[in-house]
Amino acid sequence: MGTCPIRCRTNRTVLENAPEPSTPSLQESMTVSLCDYPSFERTELTMCVGERLTILSDDGDFMMVRSTTTSCDSYIPSNYTAKVTHRWLFTGISRYKAEELLLQPNNQNGAFLIRESETNKDCYSLSILRRTNASYLDCVKHYRISQLQNGWVCISQGVTFPSLQCLVEHYSESANGLCIRLTGPCFIHGVDNAREARPVPTAIRRPTVNWKDISRSVIFRTKRTESDNSLVSEGLREAITSYLQMTEGNDHSWDT
């Protein structure tokens, strides 16, 4: 992704002589599908949503593309696709389509993309996938990226950047007010290696131990039952035994 040499956390008045933001290189662009095609039921797909496409011909409103997942050719409307630069800057997609792409199963917590704002001209929107551990529900948060008069960009007025690239690098290091730190661009089939969605581990909490209910026989019992094992673990038994051996001779009243 590269390293941004400038990162500014100052007020806007300091940025009057800022350099021009860098223009995305055409060599870094790719075309990505925005839908399954054809969309009819009981029809074999020739193109899948969220995959990199090879453009065979482009007539403006329509283009012939080759799928990287099915290897099939399709003649499709141009608005079925989006241009992507830097792996995360999507041109020509809506808020709804950004959510659909980020909610694909291969995306992990913190996956993101940047798109042109639908409601504010000359602004961008940062869309981030946030996964709630408790219920494993996915949601996408959106943040407006404003462009200042000097060409710099920001989400918060107190933290400004000379380019979108620098903004992405900053929020990849720290959330700094966002719902979560950016962990990686939105998954694109044919570009990224397949990643399986990781299930959220289930946390099992043992019941709180009431030491008044624990007798000496439970601590030193060699044959344990399932019920007392849930209260006193093997490690805790060994720790208590070692402590008592080191302090032998003292009166330990374990029986209640």
C-alpha positions in Angstrom: 0.0 0.0 0.0 3.0 2.3 0.5 4.0 4.7 3.2 2.6 8.2 3.4 5.3 10.7 4.4 2.9 13.3 5.7 0.2 13.0 8.3 -1.3 16.1 9.8 -3.3 16.5 13.0 -3.5 20.2 12.9 -6.2 22.8 12.2 -7.1 23.7 8.7 -5.5 27.1 8.7 -2.0 25.5 8.6 -2.7 23.7 5.4 -2.9 26.6 2.9 0.2 25.5 1.0 -0.7 21.9 0.8 0.5 19.8 -2.2 -2.0 18.6 -4.8 -3.6 15.2 -3.9 -2.1 12.3 -5.9 -4.1 11.0 -8.9 -4.8 7.3 -8.9 -2.7 5.5 -11.5 -4.6 3.9 -14.4 -2.2 0.9 -14.1 -3.7 0.1 -10.6 -7.3 0.0 -11.9 -9.4 -3.0 -12.4 -13.0 -3.8 -13.3 -15.2 -5.6 -10.7 -18.7 -7.1 -11.2 -21.6 -5.6 -9.1 -24.1 -8.4 -9.6 -24.6 -12.1 -10.5 -25.3 -12.6 -14.2 -27.7 -13.6 -15.5 -30.0 -12.8 -12.7 -32.7 -15.3 -13.7 -33.4 -18.2 -11.5 -32.5 -21.7 -12.7 -29.9 -20.3 -15.0 -26.2 -21.1 -14.8 -24.2 -18.0 -13.7 -21.6 -16.7 -16.1 -20.5 -13.9 -13.8 -20.6 -13.6 -10.0 -20.9 -10.5 -7.8 -17.6 -9.1 -6.4 -15.2 -10.7 -8.9 -12.5 -9.2 -11.1 -13.4 -9.1 -14.8 -11.3 -9.2 -17.9 -12.6 -6.7 -20.4 -12.6 -8.1 -24.0 -14.3 -5.2 -25.6 -16.0 -1.9 -24.5 -18.7 -0.2 -26.5 -19.5 2.4 -23.9 -22.9 1.4 -22.6 -22.1 -2.3 -23.0 -19.0 -4.4 -22.7 -17.9 -8.0 -23.3 -16.2 -9.4 -20.2 -14.7 -12.7 -19.1 -15.3 -14.0 -15.6 -12.3 -15.0 -13.4 -14.5 -17.5 -11.5 -16.5 -19.2 -14.3 -14.2 -18.3 -17.3 -17.3 -17.5 -19.3 -17.8 -14.5 -21.5 -20.8 -12.2 -21.0 -22.1 -9.1 -22.9 -23.4 -6.9 -20.1 -24.3 -3.3 -19.5 -21.5 -1.2 -18.2 -23.4 -0.3 -15.1 -23.1 -3.9 -14.0 -19.5 -3.2 -13.2 -17.4 -0.7 -11.2 -13.9 0.6 -11.7 -11.6 0.0 -8.7 -8.2 1.7 -8.0 -5.8 1.2 -5.1 -7.9 -2.0 -4.4 -10.3 0.1 -2.3 -11.5 3.1 -4.3 -14.7 2.1 -6.1 -16.1 4.4 -8.9 -19.8 4.3 -9.7 -21.4 2.3 -6.9 -24.2 3.2 -4.6 -24.4 2.9 -0.8 -26.6 -0.2 -1.2 -24.2 -1.9 -3.5 -21.3 -1.1 -1.2 -23.1 -2.8 1.6 -23.8 -5.8 -0.6 -20.1 -6.2 -1.5 -18.9 -5.8 2.0 -21.5 -8.3 3.4 -20.0 -11.1 1.1 -18.9 -14.0 3.3 -15.2 -13.7 2.5 -14.9 -10.3 4.1 -13.6 -10.0 7.6 -14.3 -7.6 10.4 -12.9 -4.2 9.4 -13.1 -4.7 5.6 -13.7 -1.5 3.8 -14.0 0.4 0.6 -14.2 4.1 -0.4 -16.8 5.3 -2.9 -18.0 8.5 -4.4 -20.7 10.1 -2.2 -24.2 10.0 -3.7 -25.5 13.0 -1.9 -22.5 15.4 -1.7 -20.6 16.4 -4.8 -16.8 16.2 -4.6 -17.0 14.1 -1.4 -16.4 10.4 -0.7 -17.8 7.9 1.7 -15.9 5.3 3.7 -17.9 2.1 4.2 -16.7 -0.4 6.8 -17.9 -3.8 7.7 -18.4 -4.2 11.5 -19.2 -7.6 12.9 -20.9 -7.8 16.3 -19.3 -10.7 18.3 -22.3 -11.3 20.5 -24.7 -12.3 17.8 -22.4 -12.5 14.8 -24.5 -9.9 13.0 -22.9 -8.0 10.2 -23.5 -4.3 9.6 -21.8 -1.6 7.5 -21.0 1.8 8.8 -20.6 4.8 6.5 -18.5 7.9 7.1 -18.4 11.0 4.9 -15.0 12.0 3.6 -14.9 15.8 3.0 -12.6 17.4 0.6 -11.1 20.8 1.7 -10.5 23.8 -0.5 -6.8 23.0 -0.6 -7.5 19.4 -1.9 -6.9 17.7 1.4 -9.4 15.2 2.8 -10.8 14.4 6.2 -13.4 12.6 8.2 -12.9 14.6 11.4 -11.9 18.3 10.9 -9.1 17.9 13.4 -7.3 15.1 11.4 -6.6 16.0 7.7 -4.7 14.2 5.0 -3.2 15.2 1.7 -4.8 12.2 -0.1 -7.2 9.3 0.4 -4.1 7.0 0.4 -2.8 8.7 3.6 -6.3 8.6 5.1 -6.5 4.8 4.6 -3.0 4.3 6.0 -3.8 6.3 9.1 -7.1 4.5 9.9 -5.4 1.2 9.2 -3.1 1.8 12.1 -5.8 3.1 14.5 -9.6 3.5 14.6 -9.2 7.0 16.0 -12.9 7.6 16.3 -14.2 5.1 13.7 -16.2 2.1 14.7 -13.2 -0.2 14.0 -9.7 0.0 12.6 -9.5 -0.7 8.8 -8.1 -4.3 8.4 -8.2 -4.7 4.6 -9.9 -3.8 1.3 -13.2 -5.4 0.3 -12.6 -8.9 -0.9 -12.5 -9.3 -4.7 -12.6 -12.8 -6.3 -9.8 -13.3 -8.6 -7.5 -11.0 -6.7 -7.5 -12.1 -3.1 -7.0 -15.7 -1.9 -10.1 -17.3 -0.6 -10.8 -16.6 3.0 -13.3 -18.5 5.0 -15.5 -16.5 7.4 -14.4 -17.2 10.9 -17.0 -18.3 13.3 -17.2 -16.3 16.5 -16.1 -18.6 19.4 -18.8 -19.2 22.0 -17.7 -18.0 25.5 -18.7 -20.3 28.3 -18.6 -18.8 31.7 -18.1 -21.2 34.7 -20.4 -20.5 37.7 -18.9 -18.3 40.3 -17.2 -20.3 43.1 -18.6 -19.9 46.5 -15.7 -20.9 48.7 -18.0 -21.4 51.7 -19.5 -24.4 49.8 -16.1 -25.9 49.0 -14.9 -28.5 51.5 -11.4 -29.9 52.0 -12.7 -33.2 50.6 -13.6 -31.5 47.3 -10.2 -29.9 47.0 -8.2 -33.2 47.5 -10.7 -35.6 46.0 -8.8 -38.0 43.7 -12.0 -39.2 42.0 -13.9 -36.2 40.7 -17.4 -36.1 39.5 -18.7 -33.8 36.7 -20.4 -31.5 39.2 -17.4 -30.7 41.4 -15.0 -30.5 38.4 -17.1 -27.5 37.1 -16.4 -25.7 40.4 -12.7 -26.5 41.0 -10.4 -27.0 38.1 -7.4 -29.4 38.1 -5.0 -26.4 37.9 -6.6 -24.8 40.9 -6.5 -28.0 42.9 -2.7 -28.3 42.2 -2.1 -24.7 43.2 -4.0 -25.1 46.5 -2.2 -28.3 47.2 1.2 -26.7 46.6 0.4 -23.8 48.9 -0.7 -26.1 51.7 2.5 -28.2 51.4 4.6 -25.0 51.7 2.7 -23.9 54.7 2.4 -27.2 56.4 1.9 -27.0 60.1 -0.6 -24.2 59.9 -4.2 -24.8 60.8 -6.2 -24.8 57.6 -9.9 -24.9 58.2 -11.4 -26.0 54.9 -14.4 -28.0 56.2 -17.5 -26.0 56.5 
